[in-house]
Amino acid sequence: MRNSREDKLCSVSEAIGMICDGNTIACSGFVGAGHPEALTAELERRFLESGSPQNLTIAYAAGQGDGKSRGLNHVAHKKLIRRVVGGHWALAPGLGKLASEGEIEAYNFPQGVMCQLYRDIAAGRPGCITHIGLDTFIDPALQGGRLNQNSPESLVERIELGGKTWLWYKSFPINIGFIRATAADPLGNLVMDKEAMIGDVLPISQAVHNCGGIVIAQVEHLVDEPVNPQHVRVPGILVDRIIIADTHEHHQTYGEVYNCDYCLPHKCGQKIGADLGRLAMDERRIIAIRACDEVGENAVANLGIGMPEGIARIAAERGILHKLILTVESGPIGGMPAGGLSFGASMHPDAIIDQPSQFDFYDGGGLDFAALGAAQIDSCGNVNVSKFGPRLAGVGGFVNITQTAKRLVFCGTFTASGLEIAVENGILRIVKEGTVRKFREQVEQISFSAKRAKSVGQEVLYVTERAVFRLIDGGLELVEVAPGIDIQEQIVKLMDFVPVMKNVKKMAEHCFK
């Protein structure tokens, strides 16, 4: 076993040269935070120049990419990849295209399950046994998380334990680990002082080491003295190779080169987010205001990327952000979650824990409140965020979060593609209707199971700019409508089904001021 950091240092080309045909690679990262860009970029360069390695399996938990060329977009090449098992696909459209066209074996498993599975592989357990994914498209009773017909059915199985049904996500050997840290000390210990998250670097390293594989770590720099042992995130005994990345391949996130606020606590009396300004009066603001009304004081919450991000902005406007505990599935607790290509980071968090531990907390019911997006909603109340025709988005942490939060709000516009609204004197006016219906008779994939939500007693709302629905035993009930909206013409006629309507109230006036 190598103990000296100097024995582990090598060039990125030498490190990638250790990968063999047919290897399985586990890659850390969350969007761009913590992703080892230098390693995936070099893997692509080597393949394009030499045609090797080939037939790799790529495993990852959180989506990693910028939707264009960075992150796991580097590995989106036929022959380079044989199989992908991942949590989120939208940020690597090249991989999604290969999956949709049947060029690779492809699976979409929950982000939390994937990072927890690394721990099970490390421990020599048969896999991850959990309730997460039941009654969704990941359940073998439906699609088993398979994204095309070329993907075998054996990676997840339904089992009975103690009179209950569980999903068994099966362990598999991992040969190569791609991880990233800020620095390596003389013993090869890794620290992550300037990283926006810890992620899953330790379980990946332990899993790869115990499978007899090679852990390759990308760092920004080296330190001359051994670091405080309590600060070590990955011990040197687990690290086989260390490469020093060029600055352009070690940005803190894909949105920012470096933001110290992601690594520093807030100061006493500091109001986080107070300098961000007000959201414009549009559909996003209306939805964020109405959803924010549902968050209880001192609630431990998770806000999804996109539309739900506005809830934190509204809370900051109201001066109540400090009364909420906003968490991100990547590990930050407290502070103000970042958006866009910096999603996964938080400004001035109270703490940052590792990603598998965050999902342990979520999976056991630790979240009081969660708000997430919704692309399609059906007559039963099921939600799809993962697949639209040939386009694959994937679920990321959506399944873990939506199956376990005590109160759940889905946020999204009533129609999509071209919707334009105006608010005049507290009245909502639809200037131009969206061309895509979001309320469908049946969703393309079940990312959120209404049946399961009702069985465990979750409170579920669906908030749009013109209407609010509630999940009931009979499906969806229309409970609120915006001032100025005609229920029949601008709601019911634009749905593929008729919701339950008993006592429809007006949405609160402050949503339109």
C-alpha positions in Angstrom: 0.0 0.0 0.0 1.4 3.4 -0.9 1.8 5.9 2.0 3.7 8.8 0.5 1.9 11.5 -1.4 4.9 11.8 -3.7 4.4 8.2 -4.9 0.8 9.0 -5.8 1.4 12.2 -7.7 1.1 11.8 -11.5 0.0 13.6 -14.6 -3.7 13.4 -15.6 -2.8 11.4 -18.7 -0.9 8.9 -16.6 -3.9 8.5 -14.3 -6.4 8.1 -17.1 -4.0 5.6 -18.7 -4.7 3.2 -15.8 -8.4 2.7 -16.9 -9.0 -0.6 -18.8 -11.7 -1.6 -21.2 -14.9 -2.7 -19.4 -14.1 -0.9 -16.1 -16.8 0.6 -14.0 -16.1 4.3 -12.9 -17.9 6.0 -10.0 -17.7 9.8 -10.4 -18.4 12.4 -7.6 -20.0 15.8 -8.1 -23.2 17.8 -8.0 -23.9 19.9 -11.2 -20.4 21.4 -11.2 -19.6 21.5 -7.6 -17.1 18.7 -6.7 -16.9 17.3 -10.2 -13.4 16.3 -11.2 -13.5 18.1 -14.5 -9.8 17.5 -15.3 -10.3 13.7 -15.2 -13.5 13.5 -17.3 -12.0 15.9 -19.8 -8.9 13.9 -20.1 -10.9 10.6 -20.5 -12.7 12.2 -23.4 -9.4 13.4 -25.0 -7.8 10.0 -24.7 -10.8 8.2 -26.2 -11.0 10.6 -29.2 -7.3 10.3 -29.9 -6.8 6.6 -29.3 -10.2 4.9 -29.4 -9.6 3.6 -25.9 -10.8 2.7 -23.3 -14.1 1.2 -24.4 -17.2 -0.3 -22.9 -17.1 1.6 -19.6 -19.8 1.7 -17.0 -20.4 5.1 -15.4 -22.1 5.4 -12.1 -23.0 8.7 -10.4 -25.5 10.0 -7.9 -26.2 13.7 -8.6 -26.4 15.1 -12.1 -23.0 16.5 -13.3 -22.8 18.9 -16.2 -23.6 22.2 -17.6 -26.1 21.0 -20.2 -23.5 21.5 -22.9 -19.9 20.2 -22.8 -18.7 20.0 -19.3 -19.0 17.3 -16.6 -20.3 14.0 -17.8 -20.9 15.4 -21.2 -17.3 14.5 -21.7 -18.1 10.8 -21.7 -21.1 10.9 -24.0 -19.5 8.8 -26.8 -20.5 5.5 -28.4 -18.1 2.7 -27.7 -16.6 4.7 -24.8 -19.7 3.9 -22.7 -21.6 0.6 -22.5 -23.8 1.3 -19.4 -24.8 4.3 -17.3 -26.4 4.1 -13.9 -27.2 7.7 -12.7 -29.4 9.9 -10.7 -30.1 12.8 -13.0 -29.6 13.1 -16.8 -30.7 16.5 -17.9 -27.3 18.2 -17.5 -25.6 15.7 -19.8 -27.9 15.6 -22.8 -25.4 13.7 -24.8 -25.7 10.7 -22.5 -29.5 11.1 -22.6 -29.4 10.9 -26.4 -27.4 7.7 -26.3 -29.9 6.2 -23.8 -33.0 7.3 -25.8 -31.6 5.9 -29.0 -30.7 2.6 -27.3 -27.0 2.9 -27.9 -26.2 2.2 -24.2 -27.7 0.4 -21.3 -29.2 3.1 -19.1 -30.8 3.4 -15.7 -32.2 6.2 -13.6 -32.1 5.5 -9.9 -32.7 8.0 -7.1 -29.8 10.2 -6.2 -30.0 9.3 -2.5 -30.0 5.6 -3.3 -27.0 5.9 -5.5 -24.8 7.6 -2.9 -26.0 5.3 -0.2 -25.3 2.3 -2.5 -21.6 3.2 -2.5 -21.5 2.7 1.2 -23.2 -0.7 0.9 -20.7 -1.7 -1.8 -17.8 -0.6 0.5 -19.2 -2.7 3.4 -19.6 -5.8 1.3 -23.4 -5.8 1.7 -25.7 -7.1 -1.0 -27.0 -3.7 -1.9 -29.2 -0.9 -0.7 -32.6 -2.0 0.7 -35.0 0.9 1.0 -38.6 2.1 0.5 -37.4 4.9 -1.8 -38.7 4.4 -5.4 -41.7 2.2 -4.6 -44.7 2.8 -6.9 -42.6 5.0 -9.2 -41.1 4.2 -12.6 -38.0 2.9 -10.7 -40.1 0.1 -9.1 -39.6 -3.2 -11.0 -43.4 -3.5 -10.9 -43.3 -0.6 -13.5 -40.0 -0.1 -15.4 -37.3 -0.9 -12.9 -35.6 2.4 -13.6 -34.7 1.2 -17.1 -34.5 3.9 -19.8 -34.6 1.7 -22.8 -35.4 -1.9 -23.8 -31.7 -2.8 -24.2 -31.1 -2.5 -20.4 -31.4 -5.7 -18.4 -34.0 -5.9 -15.7 -31.8 -7.3 -12.8 -30.3 -4.2 -11.1 -33.3 -3.6 -8.7 -35.7 -6.1 -7.3 -38.8 -6.0 -5.1 -38.5 -8.0 -1.9 -40.5 -8.7 1.3 -39.0 -8.2 4.7 -40.9 -8.1 8.0 -44.2 -8.2 6.1 -43.4 -5.0 4.1 -42.3 -4.5 0.5 -38.9 -3.0 -0.1 -36.7 -2.3 -3.1 -33.3 -4.0 -3.3 -30.8 -2.0 -5.4 -28.0 -4.5 -6.0 -24.3 -4.0 -5.4 -21.8 -4.1 -8.2 -18.0 -3.9 -8.3 -16.4 -0.5 -9.0 -12.9 -0.4 -10.5 -12.2 3.3 -10.7 -13.1 6.3 -8.5 -13.1 9.8 -9.8 -13.1 12.2 -6.9 -12.2 15.8 -6.2 -10.9 17.8 -3.2 -9.2 21.1 -2.5 -5.8 19.9 -1.4 -3.7 16.8 -0.5 -1.3 16.8 2.5 2.0 14.8 2.6 0.2 11.6 3.6 -2.2 11.9 0.7 -5.1 12.9 3.0 -7.7 15.1 1.2 -9.3 18.2 2.5 -12.2 20.2 1.0 -11.9 23.6 2.6 -12.8 25.5 -0.6 -15.4 23.1 -2.0 -19.0 24.1 -1.9 -20.0 20.5 -0.8 -18.5 17.3 0.5 -20.7 15.0 -1.5 -20.0 11.3 -1.8 -16.2 11.3 -2.1 -15.6 9.1 1.0 -18.1 6.3 0.2 -16.9 6.2 -3.4 -13.3 5.9 -2.2 -14.1 3.2 0.3 -16.1 1.2 -2.3 -13.4 1.4 -4.9 -10.7 0.5 -2.5 -12.6 -2.5 -1.1 -13.3 -3.7 -4.7 -9.6 -3.7 -5.4 -9.8 -0.7 -7.7 -8.0 2.6 -8.2 -9.1 5.9 -6.6 -7.9 9.0 -8.6 -8.2 12.3 -6.8 -8.1 15.7 -8.5 -6.9 18.5 -6.2 -6.3 22.3 -6.6 -3.0 22.3 -4.7 -0.7 20.5 -2.2 0.0 21.5 1.4 3.3 21.0 3.0 2.3 19.9 6.5 -0.1 17.2 7.6 -3.6 18.6 8.1 -5.7 18.4 11.3 -7.0 14.8 11.3 -10.6 16.0 12.0 -10.5 18.0 8.8 -9.6 15.0 6.6 -12.5 14.0 4.3 -10.7 11.1 2.5 -7.8 9.5 4.2 -4.6 8.9 2.2 -4.8 5.2 2.6 -7.8 5.2 0.1 -6.1 7.4 -2.5 -4.0 5.7 -5.2 -3.3 8.6 -7.6 -3.4 12.4 -7.2 -3.4 14.9 -10.0 -3.2 18.7 -9.7 -5.8 20.3 -11.9 -5.4 23.5 -13.9 -7.5 26.4 -12.6 -9.9 26.3 -15.5 -10.8 22.7 -14.6 -11.3 23.3 -10.9 -13.9 26.0 -10.6 -15.9 25.8 -7.4 -19.1 25.5 -9.4 -20.0 25.7 -13.1 -21.5 29.1 -12.3 -18.6 30.7 -10.4 -14.9 30.4 -10.2 -14.9 30.8 -6.4 -17.4 32.3 -3.9 -16.2 32.3 -0.3 -19.8 32.7 0.9 -20.3 29.0 0.1 -17.7 28.1 2.7 -18.3 30.6 5.4 -21.0 30.8 8.2 -23.1 33.9 8.4 -22.2 36.6 10.9 -24.5 37.4 13.9 -27.2 39.8 12.8 -26.5 39.3 9.1 -29.6 38.9 6.9 -28.8 36.4 4.2 -30.2 37.2 0.8 -31.2 40.7 1.7 -29.2 42.1 -1.2 -30.7 39.9 -3.9 -33.5 42.3 -4.7 -37.2 41.6 -5.4 -38.5 39.1 -7.8 -40.3 40.6 -10.8 -44.1 40.4 -10.8 -44.5 37.4 -13.1 -45.7 33.8 -12.9 -42.6 32.8 -10.9 -43.2 35.4 -8.2 -46.9 34.5 -7.8 -46.1 30.8 -7.4 -43.2 31.5 -5.0 -45.4 33.8 -2.8 -48.2 31.2 -2.6 -45.8 28.3 -1.9 -44.0 30.4 0.7 -47.3 30.7 2.6 -47.1 27.0 3.2 -43.8 27.0 5.0 -44.1 26.9 8.7 -41.8 28.8 11.0 -38.6 26.8 11.9 -39.4 24.3 9.2 -36.6 22.1 7.9 -37.1 22.4 4.2 -35.8 21.5 0.8 -36.4 23.7 -2.3 -35.8 22.2 -5.7 -34.0 23.8 -8.6 -35.9 26.2 -10.9 -39.3 27.5 -9.9 -39.1 26.5 -6.2 -35.9 28.6 -5.8 -38.1 31.7 -5.7 -39.5 30.7 -2.3 -36.2 31.5 -0.6 -36.2 34.9 -2.4 -39.7 35.7 -1.1 -38.7 34.5 2.4 -35.7 36.9 2.2 -38.0 39.8 1.1 -40.4 39.1 4.0 -37.5 39.0 6.4 -38.2 35.5 7.6 -35.5 33.5 5.9 -33.7 33.3 9.2 -36.7 31.5 10.6 -36.4 28.7 8.0 -33.8 25.9 7.9 -33.2 25.4 4.2 -31.3 22.3 3.2 -29.8 21.0 -0.1 -29.5 17.3 -0.9 -25.8 17.7 -1.6 -25.2 18.4 2.1 -25.6 22.1 3.1 -27.9 22.9 6.1 -29.1 26.4 6.6 -28.2 29.6 4.7 -29.5 30.5 1.2 -29.4 27.8 -1.5 -27.7 28.9 -4.7 -29.4 28.5 -8.1 -28.6 27.8 -11.7 -25.2 26.2 -12.3 -24.2 26.8 -8.7 -27.1 24.7 -7.5 -25.9 22.4 -4.7 -24.1 25.2 -2.9 -25.5 27.4 -0.2 -24.6 30.9 0.9 -23.4 31.0 4.5 -24.6 27.6 5.5 -24.7 26.6 9.2 -23.2 23.2 8.4 -22.2 21.0 5.4 -22.5 17.3 5.9 -21.8 14.5 3.3 -24.5 13.7 0.7 -25.4 10.1 1.9 -25.9 11.3 5.4 -28.2 14.1 4.2 -30.3 11.5 2.4 -30.4 9.3 5.5 -32.0 12.3 7.2 -34.4 12.9 4.3 -35.4 9.2 3.9 -36.3 8.9 7.5 -38.7 11.8 7.4 -36.5 14.6 8.6 -38.0 17.2 6.2 -41.0 19.2 7.4 -41.5 20.8 4.0 -40.4 20.4 0.4 -41.2 22.4 -2.7 -40.3 20.9 -6.1 -41.1 21.4 -9.7 -43.7 19.5 -11.8 -43.7 19.1 -15.5 -46.7 16.8 -15.8 -49.5 16.1 -13.4 -52.2 13.6 -14.0 -55.8 12.9 -12.8 -54.6 10.8 -9.9 -52.1 13.4 -8.7 -49.0 11.6 -10.0 -46.1 13.8 -11.1 -43.6 13.4 -13.9 -40.3 15.3 -13.9 -38.1 12.6 -15.5 -39.1 11.9 -19.1 -40.8 13.9 -21.9 -40.9 12.1 -25.2 -37.3 11.3 -26.2 -35.9 13.8 -23.7 -34.6 12.3 -20.5 -34.3 14.5 -17.4 -34.0 12.0 -14.6 -35.2 12.3 -11.0 -32.0 13.2 -9.1 -33.1 13.6 -5.4 -36.7 14.2 -6.3 -37.9 10.7 -5.4 -36.2 10.7 -2.0 -37.5 14.1 -1.1 -41.1 13.8 -2.4 -41.7 10.4 -0.8 -40.6 11.5 2.7 -41.3 15.2 3.3 -44.2 15.7 5.7 -45.7 18.6 3.6 -45.1 18.8 -0.1 -45.8 21.6 -2.6 -45.3 21.1 -6.4 -44.6 24.4 -8.1 -45.1 25.1 -11.8 -47.0 27.1 -14.4 -50.4 25.9 -15.4 -49.4 25.5 -19.0 -45.9 25.5 -20.6 -44.1 26.8 -23.8 -45.1 30.4 -24.5 -47.2 31.4 -21.4 -47.3 35.1 -20.9 -49.2 36.8 -18.0 -49.8 40.3 -16.6 -51.0 41.5 -13.2 -53.1 44.6 -13.3 -54.7 46.1 -10.1 -54.5 42.7 -8.4 -56.1 40.9 -11.3 -54.3 38.1 -13.2 -54.6 38.3 -17.0 -53.4 35.6 -19.4 -51.8 37.5 -22.2 -50.8 34.4 -24.1 -51.6 30.8 -23.2 -48.9 28.2 -23.2 -49.1 25.6 -26.0 -48.3 22.6 -23.8 -50.8 21.1 -21.4 -49.3 20.0 -18.1 -52.4 18.5 -16.5 -52.6 15.2 -18.3 -54.9 12.2 -18.0 -51.8 10.1 -17.4 -48.2 11.1 -17.0 -45.5 9.6 -19.2 -43.5 8.4 -16.1 -44.5 8.3 -12.5 -41.7 10.2 -10.7 -44.0 10.9 -7.7 -46.7 8.4 -6.7 -49.9 10.0 -5.4 -51.0 6.5 -4.3 -48.1 6.1 -2.0 -48.4 9.7 -0.7 -51.9 9.1 0.4 -51.0 5.8 2.0 -48.4 7.5 4.3 -50.5 10.6 5.0 -48.6 13.3 3.2 -50.1 16.7 2.7 -49.7 17.6 -1.0 -50.5 20.9 -2.9 -50.0 21.8 -6.5 -49.4 25.5 -6.9 -49.7 27.3 -10.3 -50.0 31.0 -11.1 -53.7 30.7 -11.6 -54.9 27.8 -9.5 -54.0 25.7 -6.4 -54.9 22.0 -6.2 -54.9 19.6 -3.3 -54.4 15.8 -3.4 -57.4 14.0 -2.1 -58.7 10.4 -2.3 -60.6 11.2 -5.4 -57.5 12.7 -7.2 -57.1 16.4 -7.5 -59.3 19.0 -5.9 -59.3 22.6 -7.2 -59.2 24.7 -4.0 -58.1 28.1 -5.1 -58.3 30.3 -8.2 -56.6 33.6 -9.0 -58.7 36.8 -9.3 -59.6 37.4 -12.9 -59.4 33.7 -14.0 -62.5 32.0 -15.5 -62.6 28.5 -14.0 -64.2 26.8 -16.9 -62.4 28.5 -19.8 -59.0 29.0 -18.3 -58.6 26.0 -16.1 -61.0 23.1 -16.8 -60.9 23.4 -20.6 -57.1 23.3 -20.5 -56.9 20.1 -18.5 -57.3 16.5 -19.8 -59.6 15.7 -16.8 -62.1 17.5 -14.6 -60.8 18.1 -11.0 -63.0 17.8 -8.0 -64.6 21.2 -7.2 -66.4 21.7 -3.9 -65.5 25.0 -2.2 -63.2 26.9 -4.5 -61.7 30.1 -2.9 -59.8 33.0 -4.3 -56.0 32.9 -4.0 -54.7 35.4 -1.4 -54.6 39.0 -2.6 -50.9 39.4 -1.6 -49.9 37.0 -4.3 -50.8 39.6 -6.9 -49.4 42.7 -5.3 
